[in-house]
Amino acid sequence: MTNVTRTLLIAVTVGVVVGAGTTRVYYRGLPGAPPAPLSSPSVALDPLQVFKQRVAELNVARQALYRKQGVTGAVINENEQFLLEELRDYASRNSTSSYNFGIYNVYRSIQREYLGSERPARILEIGPGANLGVGLIFALTGAEKYYGLDIYMDPELFATAQYESIAYLLQLASGEKPLRKVGAVMTVKDGEVEFAKERLEYLYPRQSYDIPLPDRSLDYVFPATLEYVVDPEKTVQAIHRVLRKGGVTAHQIDMRDHADFSKPLEFLKVDERTWNKQWKDPNRAACYLNRWRLSEFKAAFERAGFHIVKLDVNATFPMEESLRRTLNARFQKYSLEDLSATGVMIIARKE
């Protein structure tokens, strides 16, 4: 393969690979090529679409090069093999960029619909998990400040590649311009990311109900992990405390047995003492499930003083009396309708 051919392929391939979340080299495009178009403000950020766009650009650039240089089929095959090797190298790594954008799109759309304001917001995510990618997207797209609160910290939480790929994708796909400058939110030092605390702050180690923020200081809270928290009642009360009047909280709650999604109610057969004992193992503690059902979550929000503006049961399991009788005595008291609900989105406002 000639140097010029490989250089051109690298230039376009980097756009594909970086856009998916791996390398630290930023794609600049072909000389004289127009910048990638931005989506409209109403369109969700879609890394997959950006990926496809870059593949299409690669094909166009490749064809132009072949026409110009009269490249033979044999060389085309060699070039394509080189590209495949680059993409396989990406696939062998673990990228979370698409997941981060997916979560952002869900909760950003809820923010738009229910907060009714485009002013910069102060946001809390409870249980961000493996990284603070969702927070970075919010910070770069204009949120006043994002807090991520967690009791467990992933050892790769501050690894640079995952955040640099997000910053790159925003340059390609954001419809919410102008973006805040990356340097105003994060910098890289000694191979790790450091976040500017005035824009993005990690609150660790903290239980979900242990929110070290003043009363009425937040606009929006969206823990996507309410089924995991040790004390949902205290957590909902703490969220109510830190939200301003009119503030919104949104929760997608997965009430299935996570050990086997094909048997979503299997864990309801276990008695409370046996269930809680297994989570004393430090290696399993992070996977704790509280086994709360829909009626309990709904009641907790109401007791805390929230007005539930949306309750959408978006996953169910066919529940029959014969199955209810196999459950632990605690859960046999619930209605068939309550037990059949295995997924729900709850959106609530502080009045």
Contacts in CASP RR format, 6 or more apart in sequence:
PFRMAT RR
TARGET T0000
AUTHOR 0000-0000-0000
METHOD contacts of the structure
MODEL  1
MTNVTRTLLIAVTVGVVVGAGTTRVYYRGLPGAPPAPLSSPSVALDPLQV
FKQRVAELNVARQALYRKQGVTGAVINENEQFLLEELRDYASRNSTSSYN
FGIYNVYRSIQREYLGSERPARILEIGPGANLGVGLIFALTGAEKYYGLD
IYMDPELFATAQYESIAYLLQLASGEKPLRKVGAVMTVKDGEVEFAKERL
EYLYPRQSYDIPLPDRSLDYVFPATLEYVVDPEKTVQAIHRVLRKGGVTA
HQIDMRDHADFSKPLEFLKVDERTWNKQWKDPNRAACYLNRWRLSEFKAA
FERAGFHIVKLDVNATFPMEESLRRTLNARFQKYSLEDLSATGVMIIARK
E
1 75 0 8 1.000
1 78 0 8 1.000
1 79 0 8 1.000
1 82 0 8 1.000
5 65 0 8 1.000
5 69 0 8 1.000
5 71 0 8 1.000
5 75 0 8 1.000
5 79 0 8 1.000
6 82 0 8 1.000
8 30 0 8 1.000
8 61 0 8 1.000
8 65 0 8 1.000
9 58 0 8 1.000
9 62 0 8 1.000
9 79 0 8 1.000
9 82 0 8 1.000
9 83 0 8 1.000
11 27 0 8 1.000
11 28 0 8 1.000
11 29 0 8 1.000
11 30 0 8 1.000
12 27 0 8 1.000
12 29 0 8 1.000
12 30 0 8 1.000
12 54 0 8 1.000
12 57 0 8 1.000
12 58 0 8 1.000
12 61 0 8 1.000
12 62 0 8 1.000
13 58 0 8 1.000
13 83 0 8 1.000
13 86 0 8 1.000
13 87 0 8 1.000
14 23 0 8 1.000
14 25 0 8 1.000
14 26 0 8 1.000
14 27 0 8 1.000
15 27 0 8 1.000
15 29 0 8 1.000
15 54 0 8 1.000
16 51 0 8 1.000
16 54 0 8 1.000
16 55 0 8 1.000
16 58 0 8 1.000
16 86 0 8 1.000
16 87 0 8 1.000
17 23 0 8 1.000
17 86 0 8 1.000
17 87 0 8 1.000
17 89 0 8 1.000
17 90 0 8 1.000
18 24 0 8 1.000
18 25 0 8 1.000
18 26 0 8 1.000
18 27 0 8 1.000
18 164 0 8 1.000
18 165 0 8 1.000
18 168 0 8 1.000
19 27 0 8 1.000
19 47 0 8 1.000
19 50 0 8 1.000
19 51 0 8 1.000
19 54 0 8 1.000
19 97 0 8 1.000
19 165 0 8 1.000
19 168 0 8 1.000
19 169 0 8 1.000
19 172 0 8 1.000
20 47 0 8 1.000
20 51 0 8 1.000
20 90 0 8 1.000
20 95 0 8 1.000
20 97 0 8 1.000
20 98 0 8 1.000
20 165 0 8 1.000
21 90 0 8 1.000
21 95 0 8 1.000
21 97 0 8 1.000
21 161 0 8 1.000
21 162 0 8 1.000
21 164 0 8 1.000
21 165 0 8 1.000
21 166 0 8 1.000
21 168 0 8 1.000
21 169 0 8 1.000
22 89 0 8 1.000
22 90 0 8 1.000
22 93 0 8 1.000
22 95 0 8 1.000
22 161 0 8 1.000
22 165 0 8 1.000
23 90 0 8 1.000
23 161 0 8 1.000
24 160 0 8 1.000
24 161 0 8 1.000
24 164 0 8 1.000
26 168 0 8 1.000
27 54 0 8 1.000
27 168 0 8 1.000
29 57 0 8 1.000
30 61 0 8 1.000
33 57 0 8 1.000
36 50 0 8 1.000
36 53 0 8 1.000
36 172 0 8 1.000
38 173 0 8 1.000
38 174 0 8 1.000
38 175 0 8 1.000
38 177 0 8 1.000
39 45 0 8 1.000
39 46 0 8 1.000
39 173 0 8 1.000
39 174 0 8 1.000
39 175 0 8 1.000
40 175 0 8 1.000
41 175 0 8 1.000
41 176 0 8 1.000
43 175 0 8 1.000
44 102 0 8 1.000
44 105 0 8 1.000
44 108 0 8 1.000
44 109 0 8 1.000
45 101 0 8 1.000
45 102 0 8 1.000
45 104 0 8 1.000
45 105 0 8 1.000
45 137 0 8 1.000
45 169 0 8 1.000
45 170 0 8 1.000
45 173 0 8 1.000
45 174 0 8 1.000
45 175 0 8 1.000
46 101 0 8 1.000
46 105 0 8 1.000
46 173 0 8 1.000
47 97 0 8 1.000
47 98 0 8 1.000
47 101 0 8 1.000
47 169 0 8 1.000
47 173 0 8 1.000
48 98 0 8 1.000
49 173 0 8 1.000
50 169 0 8 1.000
50 172 0 8 1.000
50 173 0 8 1.000
53 172 0 8 1.000
58 83 0 8 1.000
62 76 0 8 1.000
62 79 0 8 1.000
65 71 0 8 1.000
66 76 0 8 1.000
71 79 0 8 1.000
93 161 0 8 1.000
95 162 0 8 1.000
95 165 0 8 1.000
96 130 0 8 1.000
96 131 0 8 1.000
96 133 0 8 1.000
96 162 0 8 1.000
97 162 0 8 1.000
97 165 0 8 1.000
97 166 0 8 1.000
97 169 0 8 1.000
100 131 0 8 1.000
100 133 0 8 1.000
100 134 0 8 1.000
100 136 0 8 1.000
100 137 0 8 1.000
100 166 0 8 1.000
101 137 0 8 1.000
101 166 0 8 1.000
101 169 0 8 1.000
103 134 0 8 1.000
103 224 0 8 1.000
104 134 0 8 1.000
104 135 0 8 1.000
104 137 0 8 1.000
104 138 0 8 1.000
106 252 0 8 1.000
107 134 0 8 1.000
107 220 0 8 1.000
107 222 0 8 1.000
107 224 0 8 1.000
107 250 0 8 1.000
108 138 0 8 1.000
108 141 0 8 1.000
110 222 0 8 1.000
110 248 0 8 1.000
110 250 0 8 1.000
110 347 0 8 1.000
111 121 0 8 1.000
111 220 0 8 1.000
111 248 0 8 1.000
112 118 0 8 1.000
114 248 0 8 1.000
114 250 0 8 1.000
114 309 0 8 1.000
114 310 0 8 1.000
114 347 0 8 1.000
114 349 0 8 1.000
115 121 0 8 1.000
115 219 0 8 1.000
115 220 0 8 1.000
115 246 0 8 1.000
115 247 0 8 1.000
115 248 0 8 1.000
120 142 0 8 1.000
120 143 0 8 1.000
120 144 0 8 1.000
121 143 0 8 1.000
121 144 0 8 1.000
121 219 0 8 1.000
121 220 0 8 1.000
122 143 0 8 1.000
122 144 0 8 1.000
122 145 0 8 1.000
122 147 0 8 1.000
122 217 0 8 1.000
122 218 0 8 1.000
122 219 0 8 1.000
122 220 0 8 1.000
123 135 0 8 1.000
123 138 0 8 1.000
123 143 0 8 1.000
123 145 0 8 1.000
123 146 0 8 1.000
123 147 0 8 1.000
123 218 0 8 1.000
123 219 0 8 1.000
123 220 0 8 1.000
123 221 0 8 1.000
123 222 0 8 1.000
124 146 0 8 1.000
124 147 0 8 1.000
124 148 0 8 1.000
124 149 0 8 1.000
124 211 0 8 1.000
124 213 0 8 1.000
124 218 0 8 1.000
124 220 0 8 1.000
124 221 0 8 1.000
124 222 0 8 1.000
124 239 0 8 1.000
124 242 0 8 1.000
125 134 0 8 1.000
125 135 0 8 1.000
125 146 0 8 1.000
125 147 0 8 1.000
125 148 0 8 1.000
125 149 0 8 1.000
125 221 0 8 1.000
125 222 0 8 1.000
125 223 0 8 1.000
125 224 0 8 1.000
126 148 0 8 1.000
126 149 0 8 1.000
126 150 0 8 1.000
126 208 0 8 1.000
126 211 0 8 1.000
126 221 0 8 1.000
126 222 0 8 1.000
126 223 0 8 1.000
126 225 0 8 1.000
126 229 0 8 1.000
126 235 0 8 1.000
126 239 0 8 1.000
127 148 0 8 1.000
127 149 0 8 1.000
127 150 0 8 1.000
127 151 0 8 1.000
127 208 0 8 1.000
127 223 0 8 1.000
127 224 0 8 1.000
127 225 0 8 1.000
127 228 0 8 1.000
128 134 0 8 1.000
128 135 0 8 1.000
128 148 0 8 1.000
128 149 0 8 1.000
128 150 0 8 1.000
129 150 0 8 1.000
129 152 0 8 1.000
129 154 0 8 1.000
130 154 0 8 1.000
130 156 0 8 1.000
130 157 0 8 1.000
131 154 0 8 1.000
131 156 0 8 1.000
131 157 0 8 1.000
131 159 0 8 1.000
131 162 0 8 1.000
131 163 0 8 1.000
132 146 0 8 1.000
132 148 0 8 1.000
132 157 0 8 1.000
132 163 0 8 1.000
132 195 0 8 1.000
132 200 0 8 1.000
132 202 0 8 1.000
133 162 0 8 1.000
133 163 0 8 1.000
133 166 0 8 1.000
135 143 0 8 1.000
135 146 0 8 1.000
135 148 0 8 1.000
135 200 0 8 1.000
136 146 0 8 1.000
136 163 0 8 1.000
136 166 0 8 1.000
136 167 0 8 1.000
136 185 0 8 1.000
136 186 0 8 1.000
136 195 0 8 1.000
136 200 0 8 1.000
137 166 0 8 1.000
137 170 0 8 1.000
138 146 0 8 1.000
139 145 0 8 1.000
139 146 0 8 1.000
139 180 0 8 1.000
139 185 0 8 1.000
139 199 0 8 1.000
139 200 0 8 1.000
140 166 0 8 1.000
140 167 0 8 1.000
140 170 0 8 1.000
140 179 0 8 1.000
140 180 0 8 1.000
140 182 0 8 1.000
140 185 0 8 1.000
141 170 0 8 1.000
141 174 0 8 1.000
141 176 0 8 1.000
141 179 0 8 1.000
141 180 0 8 1.000
142 176 0 8 1.000
142 179 0 8 1.000
142 180 0 8 1.000
143 199 0 8 1.000
145 198 0 8 1.000
145 199 0 8 1.000
145 200 0 8 1.000
145 201 0 8 1.000
146 199 0 8 1.000
146 200 0 8 1.000
146 201 0 8 1.000
147 200 0 8 1.000
147 201 0 8 1.000
147 202 0 8 1.000
147 203 0 8 1.000
147 213 0 8 1.000
147 218 0 8 1.000
148 201 0 8 1.000
148 202 0 8 1.000
148 203 0 8 1.000
149 202 0 8 1.000
149 203 0 8 1.000
149 204 0 8 1.000
149 206 0 8 1.000
149 208 0 8 1.000
149 211 0 8 1.000
150 202 0 8 1.000
150 203 0 8 1.000
150 204 0 8 1.000
150 205 0 8 1.000
150 206 0 8 1.000
151 204 0 8 1.000
151 205 0 8 1.000
151 206 0 8 1.000
151 207 0 8 1.000
151 208 0 8 1.000
151 286 0 8 1.000
152 205 0 8 1.000
152 286 0 8 1.000
153 204 0 8 1.000
153 205 0 8 1.000
156 162 0 8 1.000
157 202 0 8 1.000
158 192 0 8 1.000
158 193 0 8 1.000
158 194 0 8 1.000
159 192 0 8 1.000
159 193 0 8 1.000
160 188 0 8 1.000
160 191 0 8 1.000
160 192 0 8 1.000
160 193 0 8 1.000
163 186 0 8 1.000
163 193 0 8 1.000
164 188 0 8 1.000
167 182 0 8 1.000
167 186 0 8 1.000
170 179 0 8 1.000
171 179 0 8 1.000
180 199 0 8 1.000
183 196 0 8 1.000
184 196 0 8 1.000
184 199 0 8 1.000
185 195 0 8 1.000
185 196 0 8 1.000
185 199 0 8 1.000
185 200 0 8 1.000
186 193 0 8 1.000
186 194 0 8 1.000
186 195 0 8 1.000
186 196 0 8 1.000
186 200 0 8 1.000
187 193 0 8 1.000
187 194 0 8 1.000
187 196 0 8 1.000
188 194 0 8 1.000
195 201 0 8 1.000
195 202 0 8 1.000
203 211 0 8 1.000
203 212 0 8 1.000
206 212 0 8 1.000
207 229 0 8 1.000
207 230 0 8 1.000
207 231 0 8 1.000
208 223 0 8 1.000
208 225 0 8 1.000
208 229 0 8 1.000
208 230 0 8 1.000
208 231 0 8 1.000
208 235 0 8 1.000
208 238 0 8 1.000
209 229 0 8 1.000
209 231 0 8 1.000
209 234 0 8 1.000
209 235 0 8 1.000
209 237 0 8 1.000
209 238 0 8 1.000
210 238 0 8 1.000
211 238 0 8 1.000
211 239 0 8 1.000
211 241 0 8 1.000
211 242 0 8 1.000
213 242 0 8 1.000
214 242 0 8 1.000
215 241 0 8 1.000
215 242 0 8 1.000
216 241 0 8 1.000
216 242 0 8 1.000
216 243 0 8 1.000
216 244 0 8 1.000
216 245 0 8 1.000
217 242 0 8 1.000
217 244 0 8 1.000
218 242 0 8 1.000
218 243 0 8 1.000
218 244 0 8 1.000
218 247 0 8 1.000
219 243 0 8 1.000
219 244 0 8 1.000
219 247 0 8 1.000
219 248 0 8 1.000
220 243 0 8 1.000
220 247 0 8 1.000
220 248 0 8 1.000
220 249 0 8 1.000
220 250 0 8 1.000
221 239 0 8 1.000
221 242 0 8 1.000
221 243 0 8 1.000
221 248 0 8 1.000
221 249 0 8 1.000
221 250 0 8 1.000
222 249 0 8 1.000
222 250 0 8 1.000
222 251 0 8 1.000
223 229 0 8 1.000
223 235 0 8 1.000
223 239 0 8 1.000
223 249 0 8 1.000
223 251 0 8 1.000
224 251 0 8 1.000
224 252 0 8 1.000
226 232 0 8 1.000
226 235 0 8 1.000
226 251 0 8 1.000
226 253 0 8 1.000
226 297 0 8 1.000
227 253 0 8 1.000
227 254 0 8 1.000
227 255 0 8 1.000
227 289 0 8 1.000
227 290 0 8 1.000
227 292 0 8 1.000
228 287 0 8 1.000
228 288 0 8 1.000
228 289 0 8 1.000
228 290 0 8 1.000
229 235 0 8 1.000
229 290 0 8 1.000
230 288 0 8 1.000
230 290 0 8 1.000
232 290 0 8 1.000
232 292 0 8 1.000
232 296 0 8 1.000
232 297 0 8 1.000
232 300 0 8 1.000
233 300 0 8 1.000
233 303 0 8 1.000
236 300 0 8 1.000
236 301 0 8 1.000
236 303 0 8 1.000
236 304 0 8 1.000
236 306 0 8 1.000
237 303 0 8 1.000
237 304 0 8 1.000
239 249 0 8 1.000
239 304 0 8 1.000
240 304 0 8 1.000
240 305 0 8 1.000
240 306 0 8 1.000
240 350 0 8 1.000
243 249 0 8 1.000
243 350 0 8 1.000
244 350 0 8 1.000
245 350 0 8 1.000
245 351 0 8 1.000
246 349 0 8 1.000
246 350 0 8 1.000
246 351 0 8 1.000
247 349 0 8 1.000
247 350 0 8 1.000
248 309 0 8 1.000
248 347 0 8 1.000
248 348 0 8 1.000
248 349 0 8 1.000
248 350 0 8 1.000
249 306 0 8 1.000
249 347 0 8 1.000
249 348 0 8 1.000
249 350 0 8 1.000
250 345 0 8 1.000
250 346 0 8 1.000
250 347 0 8 1.000
250 348 0 8 1.000
251 297 0 8 1.000
251 345 0 8 1.000
251 346 0 8 1.000
251 347 0 8 1.000
252 343 0 8 1.000
252 344 0 8 1.000
252 345 0 8 1.000
253 297 0 8 1.000
253 343 0 8 1.000
253 344 0 8 1.000
253 345 0 8 1.000
253 346 0 8 1.000
254 315 0 8 1.000
254 342 0 8 1.000
254 343 0 8 1.000
255 264 0 8 1.000
255 291 0 8 1.000
255 292 0 8 1.000
255 293 0 8 1.000
255 294 0 8 1.000
255 341 0 8 1.000
255 342 0 8 1.000
255 343 0 8 1.000
255 344 0 8 1.000
256 264 0 8 1.000
256 265 0 8 1.000
256 315 0 8 1.000
256 317 0 8 1.000
256 342 0 8 1.000
256 343 0 8 1.000
257 263 0 8 1.000
257 264 0 8 1.000
257 265 0 8 1.000
257 266 0 8 1.000
257 267 0 8 1.000
257 268 0 8 1.000
257 289 0 8 1.000
258 287 0 8 1.000
258 289 0 8 1.000
259 266 0 8 1.000
259 267 0 8 1.000
260 266 0 8 1.000
264 317 0 8 1.000
264 342 0 8 1.000
265 317 0 8 1.000
265 319 0 8 1.000
265 323 0 8 1.000
265 327 0 8 1.000
265 339 0 8 1.000
265 342 0 8 1.000
267 275 0 8 1.000
267 289 0 8 1.000
267 291 0 8 1.000
268 291 0 8 1.000
268 327 0 8 1.000
268 328 0 8 1.000
268 331 0 8 1.000
268 339 0 8 1.000
269 326 0 8 1.000
269 327 0 8 1.000
269 328 0 8 1.000
270 328 0 8 1.000
271 328 0 8 1.000
271 330 0 8 1.000
272 328 0 8 1.000
272 330 0 8 1.000
275 291 0 8 1.000
278 284 0 8 1.000
279 285 0 8 1.000
279 287 0 8 1.000
279 288 0 8 1.000
291 331 0 8 1.000
293 331 0 8 1.000
293 334 0 8 1.000
293 338 0 8 1.000
293 339 0 8 1.000
293 341 0 8 1.000
294 313 0 8 1.000
294 338 0 8 1.000
294 341 0 8 1.000
294 343 0 8 1.000
294 344 0 8 1.000
295 334 0 8 1.000
295 335 0 8 1.000
295 338 0 8 1.000
297 344 0 8 1.000
297 346 0 8 1.000
298 308 0 8 1.000
298 311 0 8 1.000
298 346 0 8 1.000
301 308 0 8 1.000
301 346 0 8 1.000
301 348 0 8 1.000
302 308 0 8 1.000
305 350 0 8 1.000
305 351 0 8 1.000
306 348 0 8 1.000
306 349 0 8 1.000
306 350 0 8 1.000
306 351 0 8 1.000
307 348 0 8 1.000
307 349 0 8 1.000
307 350 0 8 1.000
307 351 0 8 1.000
308 346 0 8 1.000
308 347 0 8 1.000
308 348 0 8 1.000
309 347 0 8 1.000
309 348 0 8 1.000
309 349 0 8 1.000
310 345 0 8 1.000
310 346 0 8 1.000
310 347 0 8 1.000
311 344 0 8 1.000
311 345 0 8 1.000
311 346 0 8 1.000
311 347 0 8 1.000
312 344 0 8 1.000
312 345 0 8 1.000
313 341 0 8 1.000
313 343 0 8 1.000
313 344 0 8 1.000
314 343 0 8 1.000
314 344 0 8 1.000
314 345 0 8 1.000
315 341 0 8 1.000
315 342 0 8 1.000
315 343 0 8 1.000
315 344 0 8 1.000
316 340 0 8 1.000
316 341 0 8 1.000
316 342 0 8 1.000
316 343 0 8 1.000
317 339 0 8 1.000
317 340 0 8 1.000
317 342 0 8 1.000
318 340 0 8 1.000
319 336 0 8 1.000
319 337 0 8 1.000
319 339 0 8 1.000
319 340 0 8 1.000
320 336 0 8 1.000
321 336 0 8 1.000
324 331 0 8 1.000
324 332 0 8 1.000
324 334 0 8 1.000
324 336 0 8 1.000
324 339 0 8 1.000
325 332 0 8 1.000
327 339 0 8 1.000
331 339 0 8 1.000
END
